[in-house]
Every structure is written in structure tokens, then in C-alpha cells.
Amino acid sequence: MIHSAEDTHVFSVELADTPEARARGLMFRRELAEDAGMLFIYPGKSRVSMWMKNTYVSLDMLFLDRDGTVLHIAERTVPHSTKVISSRFRVKAVLEVVAGTVARLGLRKGDRVEHSALERTG
């Protein structure tokens, strides 16, 4: 779930909580539903870098603190780009959703993502 100032939004997310799953991410997918996404969980807080190599779907990326608070947002990433997308801050997780989700739902820094995988990492 994403808790914004306006509402609570429910998503069905896949977990990327191993090095292999994080490396593959959403590569090679041709589509992503409006209520779907992938949650990348890292072993500890660190600055992370993402890219769109081999990714066909434009994404919005929400960079999250341990408690799920959105620290940074990258919107409408460019498919197949090798340009580095930085978390800018030390983060615990990244939620990737289809591009346009941030604008459509009015999401912003300070909103919070809730998922049992984040609760386990404390």
C-alpha cells in the first residue's frame, strides 16, 4: 500500500530481495499493470543506483527509508537507458511502478509505502 496525503492506494508487488532478483528487476517485461510493481529490498541502507537497460516499460521509482517513507522520486524513466538513476540518499528499498503513477495519484516525498517485507527489515 502507498499512503499519500490524499488516500491509500493498494498495489500488487513482486519482491526483489536477493542479489539476483535485484539485478534482473523488471528487465524484459513488455507491460506492467497500473496497480502492480516491484519492491527492491536491500540488506542495509545505502545509496543505490538503478538503470533501465533491457527494460521496456517506463517506470516511476520511489526510493524508501526503512519505515517506507518516500525520500526521493524519479519519474518517467527512459526505457533501455543506461543513464544512472540515483537514490540521492541512503535508502532501504525502491518501489518501481508504471510511469505516470506518481502524477496520477499525486504522490510525493514524505508519503509512505507499507509492505510486510519493510516491517521485517526494521
DOVO-318204 format. One record per atom (N, C-alpha, C): residue number from 1; chain; atom name; x, y, z. Coordinates in Angstrom, 1 decimal, padded with zeros to 4 digits. Layout:
<pts>
+-----+--------+-------+--------+--------+--------+
! num ! cadena ! atomo !     c1 !     c2 !     c3 !
+-----+--------+-------+--------+--------+--------+
! NUM !      A !    CA !      X !      Y !      Z !
...
+-----+--------+-------+--------+--------+--------+
</pts>
This chain:
<pts>
+-----+--------+-------+--------+--------+--------+
! num ! cadena ! atomo !     c1 !     c2 !     c3 !
+-----+--------+-------+--------+--------+--------+
!   1 !      A !     N !  000.8 ! -001.2 !  000.0 !
!   1 !      A !    CA !  000.0 !  000.0 !  000.0 !
!   1 !      A !     C !  000.9 !  001.2 !  000.0 !
!   2 !      A !     N !  000.4 !  002.3 ! -000.6 !
!   2 !      A !    CA !  001.0 !  003.6 ! -000.6 !
!   2 !      A !     C !  000.1 !  004.5 !  000.1 !
!   3 !      A !     N !  000.5 !  005.1 !  001.2 !
!   3 !      A !    CA ! -000.3 !  006.1 !  001.9 !
!   3 !      A !     C !  000.2 !  007.5 !  001.5 !
!   4 !      A !     N ! -000.7 !  008.2 !  000.8 !
!   4 !      A !    CA ! -000.4 !  009.6 !  000.4 !
!   4 !      A !     C ! -001.3 !  010.5 !  001.2 !
!   5 !      A !     N ! -001.1 !  011.8 !  001.1 !
!   5 !      A !    CA ! -001.9 !  012.8 !  001.8 !
!   5 !      A !     C ! -003.3 !  012.7 !  001.4 !
!   6 !      A !     N ! -003.6 !  012.2 !  000.2 !
!   6 !      A !    CA ! -004.9 !  012.2 ! -000.4 !
!   6 !      A !     C ! -005.7 !  010.9 ! -000.1 !
!   7 !      A !     N ! -005.0 !  009.7 !  000.0 !
!   7 !      A !    CA ! -005.7 !  008.4 !  000.0 !
!   7 !      A !     C ! -004.7 !  007.3 !  000.3 !
!   8 !      A !     N ! -005.2 !  006.1 !  000.3 !
!   8 !      A !    CA ! -004.4 !  004.9 !  000.4 !
!   8 !      A !     C ! -004.6 !  004.1 ! -000.9 !
!   9 !      A !     N ! -003.5 !  003.7 ! -001.5 !
!   9 !      A !    CA ! -003.5 !  003.1 ! -002.8 !
!   9 !      A !     C ! -002.9 !  001.6 ! -002.7 !
!  10 !      A !     N ! -003.7 !  000.6 ! -003.1 !
!  10 !      A !    CA ! -003.3 ! -000.7 ! -003.0 !
!  10 !      A !     C ! -002.6 ! -001.2 ! -004.3 !
!  11 !      A !     N ! -001.4 ! -001.8 ! -004.1 !
!  11 !      A !    CA ! -000.7 ! -002.4 ! -005.3 !
!  11 !      A !     C ! -000.3 ! -003.8 ! -005.0 !
!  12 !      A !     N ! -000.2 ! -004.6 ! -006.1 !
!  12 !      A !    CA !  000.3 ! -005.9 ! -006.0 !
!  12 !      A !     C !  001.7 ! -005.9 ! -006.5 !
!  13 !      A !     N !  002.7 ! -006.2 ! -005.5 !
!  13 !      A !    CA !  004.1 ! -006.0 ! -005.9 !
!  13 !      A !     C !  004.8 ! -007.4 ! -005.7 !
!  14 !      A !     N !  005.8 ! -007.5 ! -006.6 !
!  14 !      A !    CA !  006.7 ! -008.6 ! -006.5 !
!  14 !      A !     C !  007.9 ! -008.1 ! -005.7 !
!  15 !      A !     N !  008.5 ! -009.1 ! -005.0 !
!  15 !      A !    CA !  009.7 ! -008.7 ! -004.2 !
!  15 !      A !     C !  011.0 ! -009.0 ! -004.9 !
!  16 !      A !     N !  011.9 ! -008.1 ! -004.9 !
!  16 !      A !    CA !  013.3 ! -008.4 ! -005.4 !
!  16 !      A !     C !  014.2 ! -008.2 ! -004.1 !
!  17 !      A !     N !  014.4 ! -009.3 ! -003.4 !
!  17 !      A !    CA !  015.1 ! -009.3 ! -002.1 !
!  17 !      A !     C !  016.3 ! -010.1 ! -002.1 !
!  18 !      A !     N !  016.8 ! -010.6 ! -003.3 !
!  18 !      A !    CA !  018.0 ! -011.3 ! -003.4 !
!  18 !      A !     C !  018.9 ! -010.5 ! -004.4 !
!  19 !      A !     N !  020.2 ! -010.7 ! -004.4 !
!  19 !      A !    CA !  021.0 ! -010.0 ! -005.4 !
!  19 !      A !     C !  020.6 ! -010.3 ! -006.9 !
!  20 !      A !     N !  020.2 ! -011.6 ! -007.1 !
!  20 !      A !    CA !  019.8 ! -012.0 ! -008.5 !
!  20 !      A !     C !  018.5 ! -011.3 ! -008.9 !
!  21 !      A !     N !  017.6 ! -011.3 ! -008.0 !
!  21 !      A !    CA !  016.3 ! -010.6 ! -008.3 !
!  21 !      A !     C !  016.4 ! -009.1 ! -008.5 !
!  22 !      A !     N !  017.3 ! -008.5 ! -007.6 !
!  22 !      A !    CA !  017.5 ! -007.1 ! -007.8 !
!  22 !      A !     C !  018.2 ! -006.8 ! -009.1 !
!  23 !      A !     N !  019.1 ! -007.6 ! -009.5 !
!  23 !      A !    CA !  019.9 ! -007.4 ! -010.8 !
!  23 !      A !     C !  018.9 ! -007.5 ! -012.0 !
!  24 !      A !     N !  018.0 ! -008.4 ! -011.9 !
!  24 !      A !    CA !  017.1 ! -008.6 ! -013.1 !
!  24 !      A !     C !  015.9 ! -007.6 ! -013.0 !
!  25 !      A !     N !  015.4 ! -007.3 ! -011.9 !
!  25 !      A !    CA !  014.3 ! -006.3 ! -011.7 !
!  25 !      A !     C !  013.2 ! -006.6 ! -012.7 !
!  26 !      A !     N !  012.8 ! -005.5 ! -013.4 !
!  26 !      A !    CA !  011.7 ! -005.6 ! -014.4 !
!  26 !      A !     C !  012.2 ! -005.7 ! -015.8 !
!  27 !      A !     N !  013.5 ! -006.1 ! -016.0 !
!  27 !      A !    CA !  014.0 ! -006.2 ! -017.3 !
!  27 !      A !     C !  013.2 ! -007.2 ! -018.1 !
!  28 !      A !     N !  013.1 ! -006.9 ! -019.4 !
!  28 !      A !    CA !  012.5 ! -007.8 ! -020.4 !
!  28 !      A !     C !  011.0 ! -007.9 ! -020.3 !
!  29 !      A !     N !  010.4 ! -007.2 ! -019.4 !
!  29 !      A !    CA !  008.9 ! -007.2 ! -019.3 !
!  29 !      A !     C !  008.4 ! -006.2 ! -020.3 !
!  30 !      A !     N !  007.3 ! -006.6 ! -021.0 !
!  30 !      A !    CA !  006.7 ! -005.8 ! -022.0 !
!  30 !      A !     C !  005.6 ! -004.9 ! -021.5 !
!  31 !      A !     N !  005.1 ! -005.2 ! -020.3 !
!  31 !      A !    CA !  004.0 ! -004.4 ! -019.8 !
!  31 !      A !     C !  004.0 ! -004.5 ! -018.3 !
!  32 !      A !     N !  003.3 ! -003.6 ! -017.6 !
!  32 !      A !    CA !  003.2 ! -003.6 ! -016.2 !
!  32 !      A !     C !  001.8 ! -002.9 ! -015.9 !
!  33 !      A !     N !  001.0 ! -003.6 ! -015.1 !
!  33 !      A !    CA ! -000.4 ! -003.1 ! -014.8 !
!  33 !      A !     C ! -000.3 ! -001.8 ! -013.9 !
!  34 !      A !     N ! -001.3 ! -001.0 ! -014.0 !
!  34 !      A !    CA ! -001.3 !  000.2 ! -013.2 !
!  34 !      A !     C ! -001.3 !  000.0 ! -011.7 !
!  35 !      A !     N ! -001.7 ! -001.2 ! -011.3 !
!  35 !      A !    CA ! -001.7 ! -001.5 ! -009.8 !
!  35 !      A !     C ! -000.7 ! -002.5 ! -009.4 !
!  36 !      A !     N !  000.4 ! -002.6 ! -010.2 !
!  36 !      A !    CA !  001.5 ! -003.6 ! -010.0 !
!  36 !      A !     C !  002.8 ! -002.9 ! -009.9 !
!  37 !      A !     N !  003.8 ! -003.6 ! -009.3 !
!  37 !      A !    CA !  005.1 ! -003.0 ! -009.2 !
!  37 !      A !     C !  006.1 ! -004.0 ! -008.7 !
!  38 !      A !     N !  007.3 ! -003.6 ! -008.4 !
!  38 !      A !    CA !  008.3 ! -004.4 ! -007.9 !
!  38 !      A !     C !  009.0 ! -003.6 ! -006.7 !
!  39 !      A !     N !  009.1 ! -004.3 ! -005.6 !
!  39 !      A !    CA !  009.8 ! -003.7 ! -004.4 !
!  39 !      A !     C !  011.1 ! -004.3 ! -004.2 !
!  40 !      A !     N !  012.2 ! -003.5 ! -004.4 !
!  40 !      A !    CA !  013.5 ! -003.9 ! -004.2 !
!  40 !      A !     C !  013.9 ! -003.7 ! -002.7 !
!  41 !      A !     N !  014.3 ! -004.7 ! -002.0 !
!  41 !      A !    CA !  014.7 ! -004.6 ! -000.6 !
!  41 !      A !     C !  016.2 ! -004.9 ! -000.5 !
!  42 !      A !     N !  016.9 ! -004.0 !  000.1 !
!  42 !      A !    CA !  018.4 ! -004.1 !  000.2 !
!  42 !      A !     C !  018.8 ! -004.5 !  001.7 !
!  43 !      A !     N !  019.9 ! -005.2 !  001.8 !
!  43 !      A !    CA !  020.3 ! -005.7 !  003.1 !
!  43 !      A !     C !  020.5 ! -004.6 !  004.2 !
!  44 !      A !     N !  020.9 ! -003.4 !  003.8 !
!  44 !      A !    CA !  021.1 ! -002.3 !  004.7 !
!  44 !      A !     C !  020.8 ! -001.0 !  004.0 !
!  45 !      A !     N !  020.9 !  000.1 !  004.7 !
!  45 !      A !    CA !  020.7 !  001.4 !  004.0 !
!  45 !      A !     C !  021.9 !  001.8 !  003.2 !
!  46 !      A !     N !  021.8 !  002.2 !  002.0 !
!  46 !      A !    CA !  022.9 !  002.7 !  001.2 !
!  46 !      A !     C !  022.4 !  003.5 !  000.1 !
!  47 !      A !     N !  023.3 !  004.2 ! -000.6 !
!  47 !      A !    CA !  022.9 !  004.9 ! -001.8 !
!  47 !      A !     C !  022.9 !  003.9 ! -002.9 !
!  48 !      A !     N !  021.8 !  003.8 ! -003.6 !
!  48 !      A !    CA !  021.6 !  002.9 ! -004.7 !
!  48 !      A !     C !  021.5 !  003.6 ! -006.0 !
!  49 !      A !     N !  021.9 !  002.8 ! -007.1 !
!  49 !      A !    CA !  021.8 !  003.3 ! -008.4 !
!  49 !      A !     C !  021.0 !  002.3 ! -009.2 !
!  50 !      A !     N !  020.1 !  002.8 ! -010.0 !
!  50 !      A !    CA !  019.3 !  002.0 ! -010.9 !
!  50 !      A !     C !  019.6 !  002.4 ! -012.4 !
!  51 !      A !     N !  019.2 !  001.6 ! -013.3 !
!  51 !      A !    CA !  019.2 !  002.0 ! -014.7 !
!  51 !      A !     C !  018.1 !  001.2 ! -015.4 !
!  52 !      A !     N !  017.9 !  001.5 ! -016.7 !
!  52 !      A !    CA !  016.7 !  001.0 ! -017.4 !
!  52 !      A !     C !  017.2 !  000.0 ! -018.5 !
!  53 !      A !     N !  018.4 ! -000.4 ! -018.5 !
!  53 !      A !    CA !  018.9 ! -001.3 ! -019.6 !
!  53 !      A !     C !  018.0 ! -002.5 ! -019.6 !
!  54 !      A !     N !  017.6 ! -002.9 ! -020.8 !
!  54 !      A !    CA !  016.8 ! -004.0 ! -021.1 !
!  54 !      A !     C !  015.4 ! -003.9 ! -020.5 !
!  55 !      A !     N !  015.0 ! -002.7 ! -020.1 !
!  55 !      A !    CA !  013.7 ! -002.5 ! -019.5 !
!  55 !      A !     C !  012.8 ! -001.8 ! -020.5 !
!  56 !      A !     N !  011.7 ! -002.4 ! -020.9 !
!  56 !      A !    CA !  010.8 ! -001.9 ! -022.0 !
!  56 !      A !     C !  009.8 ! -000.9 ! -021.5 !
!  57 !      A !     N !  009.5 ! -001.0 ! -020.2 !
!  57 !      A !    CA !  008.4 ! -000.2 ! -019.7 !
!  57 !      A !     C !  009.0 !  001.0 ! -018.9 !
!  58 !      A !     N !  008.5 !  002.2 ! -019.2 !
!  58 !      A !    CA !  008.9 !  003.4 ! -018.5 !
!  58 !      A !     C !  008.3 !  003.3 ! -017.1 !
!  59 !      A !     N !  009.2 !  003.7 ! -016.1 !
!  59 !      A !    CA !  008.8 !  003.5 ! -014.7 !
!  59 !      A !     C !  008.9 !  004.8 ! -013.9 !
!  60 !      A !     N !  008.1 !  004.8 ! -012.8 !
!  60 !      A !    CA !  008.4 !  005.8 ! -011.7 !
!  60 !      A !     C !  009.0 !  005.0 ! -010.6 !
!  61 !      A !     N !  010.1 !  005.6 ! -010.0 !
!  61 !      A !    CA !  010.8 !  004.9 ! -008.9 !
!  61 !      A !     C !  010.7 !  005.7 ! -007.6 !
!  62 !      A !     N !  010.2 !  005.0 ! -006.5 !
!  62 !      A !    CA !  010.1 !  005.6 ! -005.2 !
!  62 !      A !     C !  011.2 !  005.1 ! -004.3 !
!  63 !      A !     N !  012.1 !  005.9 ! -003.9 !
!  63 !      A !    CA !  013.2 !  005.5 ! -003.0 !
!  63 !      A !     C !  012.8 !  005.6 ! -001.6 !
!  64 !      A !     N !  012.9 !  004.6 ! -000.8 !
!  64 !      A !    CA !  012.3 !  004.5 !  000.5 !
!  64 !      A !     C !  013.3 !  004.3 !  001.7 !
!  65 !      A !     N !  012.9 !  004.9 !  002.8 !
!  65 !      A !    CA !  013.6 !  004.7 !  004.1 !
!  65 !      A !     C !  013.2 !  003.4 !  004.7 !
!  66 !      A !     N !  013.8 !  003.0 !  005.8 !
!  66 !      A !    CA !  013.4 !  001.8 !  006.5 !
!  66 !      A !     C !  012.0 !  001.6 !  006.8 !
!  67 !      A !     N !  011.3 !  002.7 !  007.2 !
!  67 !      A !    CA !  009.9 !  002.7 !  007.6 !
!  67 !      A !     C !  009.0 !  002.9 !  006.4 !
!  68 !      A !     N !  009.5 !  002.9 !  005.2 !
!  68 !      A !    CA !  008.7 !  003.1 !  004.0 !
!  68 !      A !     C !  008.5 !  004.5 !  003.5 !
!  69 !      A !     N !  009.0 !  005.5 !  004.3 !
!  69 !      A !    CA !  008.9 !  006.9 !  003.9 !
!  69 !      A !     C !  009.6 !  007.2 !  002.6 !
!  70 !      A !     N !  008.9 !  007.8 !  001.7 !
!  70 !      A !    CA !  009.5 !  008.2 !  000.4 !
!  70 !      A !     C !  010.4 !  009.3 !  000.5 !
!  71 !      A !     N !  011.7 !  009.0 !  000.2 !
!  71 !      A !    CA !  012.8 !  010.0 !  000.3 !
!  71 !      A !     C !  013.1 !  010.8 ! -001.0 !
!  72 !      A !     N !  012.9 !  010.1 ! -002.1 !
!  72 !      A !    CA !  013.2 !  010.6 ! -003.4 !
!  72 !      A !     C !  012.3 !  009.9 ! -004.4 !
!  73 !      A !     N !  012.0 !  010.6 ! -005.5 !
!  73 !      A !    CA !  011.2 !  010.0 ! -006.6 !
!  73 !      A !     C !  011.8 !  010.4 ! -007.9 !
!  74 !      A !     N !  012.0 !  009.3 ! -008.8 !
!  74 !      A !    CA !  012.4 !  009.5 ! -010.2 !
!  74 !      A !     C !  011.2 !  009.1 ! -011.0 !
!  75 !      A !     N !  010.7 !  010.1 ! -011.8 !
!  75 !      A !    CA !  009.5 !  009.8 ! -012.6 !
!  75 !      A !     C !  009.9 !  009.6 ! -014.1 !
!  76 !      A !     N !  009.0 !  008.8 ! -014.7 !
!  76 !      A !    CA !  009.1 !  008.6 ! -016.2 !
!  76 !      A !     C !  010.5 !  008.3 ! -016.7 !
!  77 !      A !     N !  011.1 !  007.2 ! -016.1 !
!  77 !      A !    CA !  012.4 !  006.8 ! -016.6 !
!  77 !      A !     C !  012.3 !  006.4 ! -018.1 !
!  78 !      A !     N !  013.5 !  006.5 ! -018.7 !
!  78 !      A !    CA !  013.5 !  006.2 ! -020.2 !
!  78 !      A !     C !  013.9 !  004.7 ! -020.4 !
!  79 !      A !     N !  013.0 !  004.0 ! -021.1 !
!  79 !      A !    CA !  013.3 !  002.6 ! -021.4 !
!  79 !      A !     C !  014.6 !  002.4 ! -022.1 !
!  80 !      A !     N !  015.3 !  001.4 ! -021.8 !
!  80 !      A !    CA !  016.6 !  000.9 ! -022.3 !
!  80 !      A !     C !  017.8 !  001.9 ! -022.0 !
!  81 !      A !     N !  017.6 !  002.9 ! -021.3 !
!  81 !      A !    CA !  018.6 !  003.9 ! -021.0 !
!  81 !      A !     C !  019.6 !  003.3 ! -020.0 !
!  82 !      A !     N !  020.9 !  003.6 ! -020.2 !
!  82 !      A !    CA !  021.9 !  003.2 ! -019.2 !
!  82 !      A !     C !  022.3 !  004.4 ! -018.3 !
!  83 !      A !     N !  021.6 !  005.5 ! -018.4 !
!  83 !      A !    CA !  021.8 !  006.6 ! -017.5 !
!  83 !      A !     C !  021.5 !  006.2 ! -016.1 !
!  84 !      A !     N !  022.4 !  006.5 ! -015.2 !
!  84 !      A !    CA !  022.2 !  006.1 ! -013.8 !
!  84 !      A !     C !  021.2 !  007.0 ! -013.1 !
!  85 !      A !     N !  020.3 !  006.3 ! -012.4 !
!  85 !      A !    CA !  019.2 !  007.0 ! -011.6 !
!  85 !      A !     C !  019.6 !  006.8 ! -010.2 !
!  86 !      A !     N !  020.0 !  007.8 ! -009.5 !
!  86 !      A !    CA !  020.5 !  007.7 ! -008.1 !
!  86 !      A !     C !  019.4 !  007.9 ! -007.1 !
!  87 !      A !     N !  019.5 !  007.2 ! -006.0 !
!  87 !      A !    CA !  018.6 !  007.4 ! -004.9 !
!  87 !      A !     C !  018.8 !  008.7 ! -004.2 !
!  88 !      A !     N !  020.0 !  009.3 ! -004.4 !
!  88 !      A !    CA !  020.4 !  010.6 ! -003.8 !
!  88 !      A !     C !  020.6 !  010.5 ! -002.3 !
!  89 !      A !     N !  019.9 !  009.6 ! -001.6 !
!  89 !      A !    CA !  020.1 !  009.4 ! -000.2 !
!  89 !      A !     C !  020.3 !  007.9 !  000.1 !
!  90 !      A !     N !  020.7 !  007.6 !  001.3 !
!  90 !      A !    CA !  020.8 !  006.2 !  001.7 !
!  90 !      A !     C !  019.4 !  005.7 !  001.9 !
!  91 !      A !     N !  019.0 !  004.6 !  001.2 !
!  91 !      A !    CA !  017.7 !  004.1 !  001.2 !
!  91 !      A !     C !  017.7 !  002.6 !  001.6 !
!  92 !      A !     N !  016.6 !  002.1 !  002.0 !
!  92 !      A !    CA !  016.5 !  000.6 !  002.3 !
!  92 !      A !     C !  015.8 ! -000.1 !  001.2 !
!  93 !      A !     N !  015.0 !  000.6 !  000.4 !
!  93 !      A !    CA !  014.2 ! -000.1 ! -000.6 !
!  93 !      A !     C !  013.8 !  000.9 ! -001.7 !
!  94 !      A !     N !  013.4 !  000.3 ! -002.9 !
!  94 !      A !    CA !  012.9 !  001.1 ! -004.0 !
!  94 !      A !     C !  011.7 !  000.4 ! -004.5 !
!  95 !      A !     N !  010.6 !  001.2 ! -004.7 !
!  95 !      A !    CA !  009.4 !  000.6 ! -005.3 !
!  95 !      A !     C !  009.3 !  001.2 ! -006.8 !
!  96 !      A !     N !  009.2 !  000.3 ! -007.7 !
!  96 !      A !    CA !  009.1 !  000.6 ! -009.1 !
!  96 !      A !     C !  007.6 !  000.3 ! -009.5 !
!  97 !      A !     N !  007.0 !  001.4 ! -010.1 !
!  97 !      A !    CA !  005.6 !  001.3 ! -010.6 !
!  97 !      A !     C !  005.6 !  001.8 ! -012.0 !
!  98 !      A !     N !  004.6 !  001.6 ! -012.8 !
!  98 !      A !    CA !  004.5 !  002.1 ! -014.2 !
!  98 !      A !     C !  004.5 !  003.6 ! -014.2 !
!  99 !      A !     N !  005.2 !  004.1 ! -015.2 !
!  99 !      A !    CA !  005.4 !  005.6 ! -015.3 !
!  99 !      A !     C !  004.0 !  006.3 ! -015.3 !
! 100 !      A !     N !  003.9 !  007.4 ! -014.7 !
! 100 !      A !    CA !  002.7 !  008.2 ! -014.6 !
! 100 !      A !     C !  001.9 !  007.9 ! -013.3 !
! 101 !      A !     N !  002.3 !  006.9 ! -012.6 !
! 101 !      A !    CA !  001.6 !  006.6 ! -011.3 !
! 101 !      A !     C !  001.8 !  007.7 ! -010.3 !
! 102 !      A !     N !  003.0 !  008.3 ! -010.2 !
! 102 !      A !    CA !  003.3 !  009.3 ! -009.2 !
! 102 !      A !     C !  002.4 !  010.5 ! -009.5 !
! 103 !      A !     N !  002.3 !  010.9 ! -010.8 !
! 103 !      A !    CA !  001.4 !  012.1 ! -011.2 !
! 103 !      A !     C !  000.0 !  011.7 ! -011.0 !
! 104 !      A !     N ! -000.5 !  010.6 ! -011.4 !
! 104 !      A !    CA ! -001.9 !  010.2 ! -011.4 !
! 104 !      A !     C ! -002.4 !  010.1 ! -009.9 !
! 105 !      A !     N ! -001.6 !  009.7 ! -009.0 !
! 105 !      A !    CA ! -002.0 !  009.5 ! -007.6 !
! 105 !      A !     C ! -001.6 !  010.7 ! -006.7 !
! 106 !      A !     N ! -000.8 !  011.7 ! -007.3 !
! 106 !      A !    CA ! -000.4 !  012.8 ! -006.6 !
! 106 !      A !     C !  000.6 !  012.4 ! -005.5 !
! 107 !      A !     N !  001.5 !  011.5 ! -005.7 !
! 107 !      A !    CA !  002.4 !  011.0 ! -004.7 !
! 107 !      A !     C !  003.6 !  012.0 ! -004.6 !
! 108 !      A !     N !  004.2 !  012.1 ! -003.4 !
! 108 !      A !    CA !  005.3 !  013.0 ! -003.2 !
! 108 !      A !     C !  006.2 !  012.5 ! -002.0 !
! 109 !      A !     N !  007.3 !  013.2 ! -001.9 !
! 109 !      A !    CA !  008.2 !  012.8 ! -000.8 !
! 109 !      A !     C !  007.5 !  013.0 !  000.5 !
! 110 !      A !     N !  007.7 !  012.1 !  001.4 !
! 110 !      A !    CA !  007.1 !  012.1 !  002.7 !
! 110 !      A !     C !  005.9 !  011.1 !  002.8 !
! 111 !      A !     N !  005.4 !  010.7 !  001.6 !
! 111 !      A !    CA !  004.3 !  009.7 !  001.6 !
! 111 !      A !     C !  005.0 !  008.4 !  002.1 !
! 112 !      A !     N !  004.2 !  007.3 !  002.4 !
! 112 !      A !    CA !  004.7 !  006.1 !  002.9 !
! 112 !      A !     C !  004.2 !  004.9 !  002.3 !
! 113 !      A !     N !  005.2 !  004.0 !  002.0 !
! 113 !      A !    CA !  004.8 !  002.7 !  001.4 !
! 113 !      A !     C !  004.8 !  001.7 !  002.6 !
! 114 !      A !     N !  003.7 !  000.9 !  002.6 !
! 114 !      A !    CA !  003.6 ! -000.1 !  003.6 !
! 114 !      A !     C !  003.7 ! -001.5 !  003.0 !
! 115 !      A !     N !  004.6 ! -002.4 !  003.5 !
! 115 !      A !    CA !  004.7 ! -003.8 !  003.0 !
! 115 !      A !     C !  005.3 ! -004.6 !  004.1 !
! 116 !      A !     N !  004.9 ! -005.8 !  004.2 !
! 116 !      A !    CA !  005.4 ! -006.7 !  005.3 !
! 116 !      A !     C !  006.9 ! -006.9 !  005.2 !
! 117 !      A !     N !  007.5 ! -006.8 !  004.0 !
! 117 !      A !    CA !  008.9 ! -007.0 !  003.8 !
! 117 !      A !     C !  009.7 ! -005.8 !  004.4 !
! 118 !      A !     N !  009.1 ! -004.6 !  004.4 !
! 118 !      A !    CA !  009.7 ! -003.5 !  005.1 !
! 118 !      A !     C !  009.6 ! -003.6 !  006.6 !
! 119 !      A !     N !  008.5 ! -004.2 !  007.1 !
! 119 !      A !    CA !  008.3 ! -004.3 !  008.5 !
! 119 !      A !     C !  009.3 ! -005.3 !  009.1 !
! 120 !      A !     N !  009.7 ! -006.3 !  008.3 !
! 120 !      A !    CA !  010.7 ! -007.4 !  008.7 !
! 120 !      A !     C !  012.1 ! -006.8 !  008.8 !
! 121 !      A !     N !  012.4 ! -005.8 !  008.0 !
! 121 !      A !    CA !  013.8 ! -005.3 !  008.0 !
! 121 !      A !     C !  014.0 ! -004.2 !  009.0 !
! 122 !      A !     N !  013.0 ! -003.6 !  009.6 !
! 122 !      A !    CA !  013.2 ! -002.6 !  010.6 !
! 122 !      A !     C !  014.2 ! -001.7 !  010.3 !
+-----+--------+-------+--------+--------+--------+
</pts>
